Amino acid sequence: MVTATPQNAGFPATSMAALRAASAPVLEVIDSTRTACVIVLAEYLDLLDPPQLGEDALLTLVTTAFESQAVPVGPLAYTLANVEFEVSADARTAWAFTQRAPRVRDLMGVLRLEPQRLVVGGTRYGWIPGVGCEPTHVLLADMEAVIAEARVYTALRAAHIGYAGQVRITAMIYNDVPFEPLALRRFDEYTGELFLEMASLRAFPPKSTVYSLTSTPDEIRRIYFALARRIAAAFGAAKPQFLADPDSRIVDDTTQVVAS
């Protein structure tokens, strides 16, 4: 059962406790006691008197995003496995997932919609190609993919409600697996092999940025890329490994979908 969050509760999230409370419905779906996961919180900072969420608000948002082919982003976009979808009883949380075997989840993406914010989460339950199952290991590329997906949903939701104010994006990693430290993994920039960084990391400090939806698309791309660059540095990488530099002349098709 996914717990409902009262309107305006902990908004905006200005403390670790408030960030945790805002993330709680997504952590519950993922079950962060079984796996580390990436959470991205988007808050509409100037939306002090938000419209009520209609019963179909979440479905409309997800449908629009999928029809635009801007989501899914990351591993769920490339899997050959059957992707299943579920929605919470309160119609505020939706998730897509694959299973390696019955009741053995593999990949998962979650979206939580509330009046003044939304939360996007993702995990692969530790299933890393060529490595095996390491539930507390998180890939840099996966974290960037969740950020990219959050950007899509943030822009679409703002368009649906006619919001053009400030947005704060906060990227986090939660690991509630007992007695297992968080491990950050990135691809080696020369060999392409997975590199283990900070194997005994206790916690990942949240990374935030604020921008205005009145900014140009190029300006917003740069803001998100700057956030991704800060996260990459925390993983020990020189630059992001999934998102392309918006000022680079070489932009692949995937990046164009994510950034447009």
Contacts in CASP RR format, 6 or more apart in sequence:
PFRMAT RR
TARGET T0000
AUTHOR 0000-0000-0000
METHOD contacts of the structure
MODEL  1
MVTATPQNAGFPATSMAALRAASAPVLEVIDSTRTACVIVLAEYLDLLDP
PQLGEDALLTLVTTAFESQAVPVGPLAYTLANVEFEVSADARTAWAFTQR
APRVRDLMGVLRLEPQRLVVGGTRYGWIPGVGCEPTHVLLADMEAVIAEA
RVYTALRAAHIGYAGQVRITAMIYNDVPFEPLALRRFDEYTGELFLEMAS
LRAFPPKSTVYSLTSTPDEIRRIYFALARRIAAAFGAAKPQFLADPDSRI
VDDTTQVVAS
1 89 0 8 1.000
2 25 0 8 1.000
2 28 0 8 1.000
2 29 0 8 1.000
2 88 0 8 1.000
2 89 0 8 1.000
2 90 0 8 1.000
2 92 0 8 1.000
2 93 0 8 1.000
3 24 0 8 1.000
3 25 0 8 1.000
3 28 0 8 1.000
4 25 0 8 1.000
4 90 0 8 1.000
4 92 0 8 1.000
5 21 0 8 1.000
5 22 0 8 1.000
5 24 0 8 1.000
5 25 0 8 1.000
5 114 0 8 1.000
7 50 0 8 1.000
7 114 0 8 1.000
7 115 0 8 1.000
7 116 0 8 1.000
8 115 0 8 1.000
8 116 0 8 1.000
9 21 0 8 1.000
10 18 0 8 1.000
10 21 0 8 1.000
10 22 0 8 1.000
11 22 0 8 1.000
11 43 0 8 1.000
11 116 0 8 1.000
11 117 0 8 1.000
12 18 0 8 1.000
12 43 0 8 1.000
12 45 0 8 1.000
12 116 0 8 1.000
12 117 0 8 1.000
12 168 0 8 1.000
13 19 0 8 1.000
13 21 0 8 1.000
13 22 0 8 1.000
13 41 0 8 1.000
13 43 0 8 1.000
13 117 0 8 1.000
13 170 0 8 1.000
16 206 0 8 1.000
19 41 0 8 1.000
19 170 0 8 1.000
19 172 0 8 1.000
19 206 0 8 1.000
20 174 0 8 1.000
22 41 0 8 1.000
22 117 0 8 1.000
22 119 0 8 1.000
23 39 0 8 1.000
23 41 0 8 1.000
23 119 0 8 1.000
23 172 0 8 1.000
23 174 0 8 1.000
25 88 0 8 1.000
25 92 0 8 1.000
25 93 0 8 1.000
25 112 0 8 1.000
25 119 0 8 1.000
26 37 0 8 1.000
26 39 0 8 1.000
26 93 0 8 1.000
26 110 0 8 1.000
26 112 0 8 1.000
26 119 0 8 1.000
26 120 0 8 1.000
26 121 0 8 1.000
27 37 0 8 1.000
27 39 0 8 1.000
27 174 0 8 1.000
27 176 0 8 1.000
29 88 0 8 1.000
29 93 0 8 1.000
29 95 0 8 1.000
29 108 0 8 1.000
29 110 0 8 1.000
30 37 0 8 1.000
30 108 0 8 1.000
30 110 0 8 1.000
30 121 0 8 1.000
30 122 0 8 1.000
30 123 0 8 1.000
32 174 0 8 1.000
32 175 0 8 1.000
32 176 0 8 1.000
32 177 0 8 1.000
33 176 0 8 1.000
33 177 0 8 1.000
33 178 0 8 1.000
34 125 0 8 1.000
34 135 0 8 1.000
34 177 0 8 1.000
35 123 0 8 1.000
35 124 0 8 1.000
35 125 0 8 1.000
35 126 0 8 1.000
35 135 0 8 1.000
35 136 0 8 1.000
35 177 0 8 1.000
36 123 0 8 1.000
36 126 0 8 1.000
36 135 0 8 1.000
36 136 0 8 1.000
36 137 0 8 1.000
36 138 0 8 1.000
36 173 0 8 1.000
36 174 0 8 1.000
36 175 0 8 1.000
36 177 0 8 1.000
36 182 0 8 1.000
37 121 0 8 1.000
37 122 0 8 1.000
37 123 0 8 1.000
37 138 0 8 1.000
37 173 0 8 1.000
37 174 0 8 1.000
37 175 0 8 1.000
38 121 0 8 1.000
38 122 0 8 1.000
38 123 0 8 1.000
38 138 0 8 1.000
38 142 0 8 1.000
38 143 0 8 1.000
38 146 0 8 1.000
38 171 0 8 1.000
38 172 0 8 1.000
38 173 0 8 1.000
39 119 0 8 1.000
39 120 0 8 1.000
39 121 0 8 1.000
39 122 0 8 1.000
39 146 0 8 1.000
39 171 0 8 1.000
39 172 0 8 1.000
39 173 0 8 1.000
39 174 0 8 1.000
40 119 0 8 1.000
40 120 0 8 1.000
40 121 0 8 1.000
40 146 0 8 1.000
40 147 0 8 1.000
40 149 0 8 1.000
40 150 0 8 1.000
40 169 0 8 1.000
40 170 0 8 1.000
40 171 0 8 1.000
40 172 0 8 1.000
41 117 0 8 1.000
41 118 0 8 1.000
41 119 0 8 1.000
41 168 0 8 1.000
41 169 0 8 1.000
41 170 0 8 1.000
41 172 0 8 1.000
42 117 0 8 1.000
42 118 0 8 1.000
42 119 0 8 1.000
42 120 0 8 1.000
42 150 0 8 1.000
42 153 0 8 1.000
42 154 0 8 1.000
42 167 0 8 1.000
42 168 0 8 1.000
42 169 0 8 1.000
43 116 0 8 1.000
43 117 0 8 1.000
43 167 0 8 1.000
43 168 0 8 1.000
43 170 0 8 1.000
44 50 0 8 1.000
44 116 0 8 1.000
44 117 0 8 1.000
44 158 0 8 1.000
44 163 0 8 1.000
44 165 0 8 1.000
44 166 0 8 1.000
44 167 0 8 1.000
45 165 0 8 1.000
45 166 0 8 1.000
45 167 0 8 1.000
45 168 0 8 1.000
45 210 0 8 1.000
46 163 0 8 1.000
46 165 0 8 1.000
46 166 0 8 1.000
47 115 0 8 1.000
47 116 0 8 1.000
47 161 0 8 1.000
47 163 0 8 1.000
47 165 0 8 1.000
50 115 0 8 1.000
50 116 0 8 1.000
50 161 0 8 1.000
51 115 0 8 1.000
51 161 0 8 1.000
52 115 0 8 1.000
53 92 0 8 1.000
53 113 0 8 1.000
53 114 0 8 1.000
53 115 0 8 1.000
55 91 0 8 1.000
56 91 0 8 1.000
57 91 0 8 1.000
57 113 0 8 1.000
57 160 0 8 1.000
58 87 0 8 1.000
58 91 0 8 1.000
58 92 0 8 1.000
58 93 0 8 1.000
58 94 0 8 1.000
58 111 0 8 1.000
58 113 0 8 1.000
59 87 0 8 1.000
59 91 0 8 1.000
59 94 0 8 1.000
60 160 0 8 1.000
61 111 0 8 1.000
61 113 0 8 1.000
61 153 0 8 1.000
61 156 0 8 1.000
61 157 0 8 1.000
61 160 0 8 1.000
62 94 0 8 1.000
62 111 0 8 1.000
64 156 0 8 1.000
64 160 0 8 1.000
65 71 0 8 1.000
65 152 0 8 1.000
65 153 0 8 1.000
65 156 0 8 1.000
66 72 0 8 1.000
68 152 0 8 1.000
68 156 0 8 1.000
69 257 0 8 1.000
70 152 0 8 1.000
70 257 0 8 1.000
70 258 0 8 1.000
70 260 0 8 1.000
71 77 0 8 1.000
71 149 0 8 1.000
71 152 0 8 1.000
71 153 0 8 1.000
72 96 0 8 1.000
72 109 0 8 1.000
72 149 0 8 1.000
73 145 0 8 1.000
73 146 0 8 1.000
73 148 0 8 1.000
73 149 0 8 1.000
73 152 0 8 1.000
73 258 0 8 1.000
74 141 0 8 1.000
74 142 0 8 1.000
74 145 0 8 1.000
74 148 0 8 1.000
74 149 0 8 1.000
74 242 0 8 1.000
75 107 0 8 1.000
75 124 0 8 1.000
75 142 0 8 1.000
75 145 0 8 1.000
76 83 0 8 1.000
76 96 0 8 1.000
76 98 0 8 1.000
76 107 0 8 1.000
76 109 0 8 1.000
79 98 0 8 1.000
79 106 0 8 1.000
79 107 0 8 1.000
81 98 0 8 1.000
81 99 0 8 1.000
81 100 0 8 1.000
81 106 0 8 1.000
81 107 0 8 1.000
82 98 0 8 1.000
83 96 0 8 1.000
83 97 0 8 1.000
83 98 0 8 1.000
84 96 0 8 1.000
84 97 0 8 1.000
84 98 0 8 1.000
84 99 0 8 1.000
85 94 0 8 1.000
85 95 0 8 1.000
85 96 0 8 1.000
86 94 0 8 1.000
86 95 0 8 1.000
86 97 0 8 1.000
87 93 0 8 1.000
87 94 0 8 1.000
88 94 0 8 1.000
92 112 0 8 1.000
92 113 0 8 1.000
92 114 0 8 1.000
93 110 0 8 1.000
93 111 0 8 1.000
93 112 0 8 1.000
93 113 0 8 1.000
94 110 0 8 1.000
94 111 0 8 1.000
95 108 0 8 1.000
95 109 0 8 1.000
95 110 0 8 1.000
95 111 0 8 1.000
96 108 0 8 1.000
96 109 0 8 1.000
97 105 0 8 1.000
97 106 0 8 1.000
97 107 0 8 1.000
97 108 0 8 1.000
97 109 0 8 1.000
98 105 0 8 1.000
98 106 0 8 1.000
98 107 0 8 1.000
98 108 0 8 1.000
99 105 0 8 1.000
99 106 0 8 1.000
100 106 0 8 1.000
100 127 0 8 1.000
105 125 0 8 1.000
106 124 0 8 1.000
106 125 0 8 1.000
106 127 0 8 1.000
107 123 0 8 1.000
107 124 0 8 1.000
107 125 0 8 1.000
107 127 0 8 1.000
108 121 0 8 1.000
108 122 0 8 1.000
108 123 0 8 1.000
108 124 0 8 1.000
108 125 0 8 1.000
109 120 0 8 1.000
109 121 0 8 1.000
109 122 0 8 1.000
109 123 0 8 1.000
109 146 0 8 1.000
110 119 0 8 1.000
110 120 0 8 1.000
110 121 0 8 1.000
110 122 0 8 1.000
111 118 0 8 1.000
111 119 0 8 1.000
111 120 0 8 1.000
111 121 0 8 1.000
111 153 0 8 1.000
112 118 0 8 1.000
112 119 0 8 1.000
112 120 0 8 1.000
113 157 0 8 1.000
118 150 0 8 1.000
118 153 0 8 1.000
118 154 0 8 1.000
118 157 0 8 1.000
120 146 0 8 1.000
120 149 0 8 1.000
120 150 0 8 1.000
120 153 0 8 1.000
121 146 0 8 1.000
122 142 0 8 1.000
122 146 0 8 1.000
123 142 0 8 1.000
124 139 0 8 1.000
124 142 0 8 1.000
125 133 0 8 1.000
125 135 0 8 1.000
126 132 0 8 1.000
126 133 0 8 1.000
126 134 0 8 1.000
126 135 0 8 1.000
126 136 0 8 1.000
126 137 0 8 1.000
127 133 0 8 1.000
128 134 0 8 1.000
128 137 0 8 1.000
128 139 0 8 1.000
128 185 0 8 1.000
128 194 0 8 1.000
130 194 0 8 1.000
131 137 0 8 1.000
131 194 0 8 1.000
134 183 0 8 1.000
135 177 0 8 1.000
135 180 0 8 1.000
136 175 0 8 1.000
136 177 0 8 1.000
136 180 0 8 1.000
136 181 0 8 1.000
136 182 0 8 1.000
136 183 0 8 1.000
137 183 0 8 1.000
137 184 0 8 1.000
137 185 0 8 1.000
137 196 0 8 1.000
138 173 0 8 1.000
138 182 0 8 1.000
138 183 0 8 1.000
138 184 0 8 1.000
138 185 0 8 1.000
138 204 0 8 1.000
139 185 0 8 1.000
139 186 0 8 1.000
139 194 0 8 1.000
140 184 0 8 1.000
140 185 0 8 1.000
140 186 0 8 1.000
140 187 0 8 1.000
140 231 0 8 1.000
140 232 0 8 1.000
140 235 0 8 1.000
140 237 0 8 1.000
140 240 0 8 1.000
140 241 0 8 1.000
140 242 0 8 1.000
141 186 0 8 1.000
141 187 0 8 1.000
141 241 0 8 1.000
141 242 0 8 1.000
142 242 0 8 1.000
143 171 0 8 1.000
143 173 0 8 1.000
143 231 0 8 1.000
143 235 0 8 1.000
144 228 0 8 1.000
144 231 0 8 1.000
144 232 0 8 1.000
144 240 0 8 1.000
144 241 0 8 1.000
144 242 0 8 1.000
144 243 0 8 1.000
145 242 0 8 1.000
146 171 0 8 1.000
147 169 0 8 1.000
147 171 0 8 1.000
147 224 0 8 1.000
147 227 0 8 1.000
147 228 0 8 1.000
147 231 0 8 1.000
147 243 0 8 1.000
148 224 0 8 1.000
148 242 0 8 1.000
148 243 0 8 1.000
148 258 0 8 1.000
148 259 0 8 1.000
150 169 0 8 1.000
151 169 0 8 1.000
151 220 0 8 1.000
151 224 0 8 1.000
151 258 0 8 1.000
152 258 0 8 1.000
154 167 0 8 1.000
154 169 0 8 1.000
155 213 0 8 1.000
157 163 0 8 1.000
158 164 0 8 1.000
158 165 0 8 1.000
158 167 0 8 1.000
158 213 0 8 1.000
163 213 0 8 1.000
164 212 0 8 1.000
164 213 0 8 1.000
164 214 0 8 1.000
165 212 0 8 1.000
165 213 0 8 1.000
165 214 0 8 1.000
166 210 0 8 1.000
166 211 0 8 1.000
166 212 0 8 1.000
166 213 0 8 1.000
167 210 0 8 1.000
167 211 0 8 1.000
167 212 0 8 1.000
167 213 0 8 1.000
168 208 0 8 1.000
168 209 0 8 1.000
168 210 0 8 1.000
169 208 0 8 1.000
169 209 0 8 1.000
169 210 0 8 1.000
169 211 0 8 1.000
169 224 0 8 1.000
169 227 0 8 1.000
170 206 0 8 1.000
170 207 0 8 1.000
170 208 0 8 1.000
171 206 0 8 1.000
171 207 0 8 1.000
171 208 0 8 1.000
171 227 0 8 1.000
171 231 0 8 1.000
172 204 0 8 1.000
172 206 0 8 1.000
172 207 0 8 1.000
173 182 0 8 1.000
173 204 0 8 1.000
175 181 0 8 1.000
175 182 0 8 1.000
175 203 0 8 1.000
181 199 0 8 1.000
181 200 0 8 1.000
181 201 0 8 1.000
181 202 0 8 1.000
182 198 0 8 1.000
182 201 0 8 1.000
182 202 0 8 1.000
182 203 0 8 1.000
182 204 0 8 1.000
183 196 0 8 1.000
183 197 0 8 1.000
183 198 0 8 1.000
183 199 0 8 1.000
183 201 0 8 1.000
184 197 0 8 1.000
184 198 0 8 1.000
184 201 0 8 1.000
184 204 0 8 1.000
184 234 0 8 1.000
184 235 0 8 1.000
184 236 0 8 1.000
185 194 0 8 1.000
185 195 0 8 1.000
185 196 0 8 1.000
185 197 0 8 1.000
185 235 0 8 1.000
186 194 0 8 1.000
186 195 0 8 1.000
186 197 0 8 1.000
186 232 0 8 1.000
186 235 0 8 1.000
186 236 0 8 1.000
186 237 0 8 1.000
186 241 0 8 1.000
187 193 0 8 1.000
187 194 0 8 1.000
187 195 0 8 1.000
187 241 0 8 1.000
188 194 0 8 1.000
188 195 0 8 1.000
189 237 0 8 1.000
189 238 0 8 1.000
197 235 0 8 1.000
197 236 0 8 1.000
204 234 0 8 1.000
205 234 0 8 1.000
207 227 0 8 1.000
207 230 0 8 1.000
207 231 0 8 1.000
207 234 0 8 1.000
208 227 0 8 1.000
209 223 0 8 1.000
209 224 0 8 1.000
209 226 0 8 1.000
209 227 0 8 1.000
211 219 0 8 1.000
211 220 0 8 1.000
211 223 0 8 1.000
213 220 0 8 1.000
215 223 0 8 1.000
217 260 0 8 1.000
218 246 0 8 1.000
221 246 0 8 1.000
221 259 0 8 1.000
222 246 0 8 1.000
222 247 0 8 1.000
224 243 0 8 1.000
224 259 0 8 1.000
225 240 0 8 1.000
225 243 0 8 1.000
225 245 0 8 1.000
225 246 0 8 1.000
228 240 0 8 1.000
228 242 0 8 1.000
228 243 0 8 1.000
229 239 0 8 1.000
229 240 0 8 1.000
231 240 0 8 1.000
232 238 0 8 1.000
232 239 0 8 1.000
232 240 0 8 1.000
232 241 0 8 1.000
239 245 0 8 1.000
243 255 0 8 1.000
243 258 0 8 1.000
243 259 0 8 1.000
244 250 0 8 1.000
244 251 0 8 1.000
244 252 0 8 1.000
244 255 0 8 1.000
244 259 0 8 1.000
246 259 0 8 1.000
251 259 0 8 1.000
END
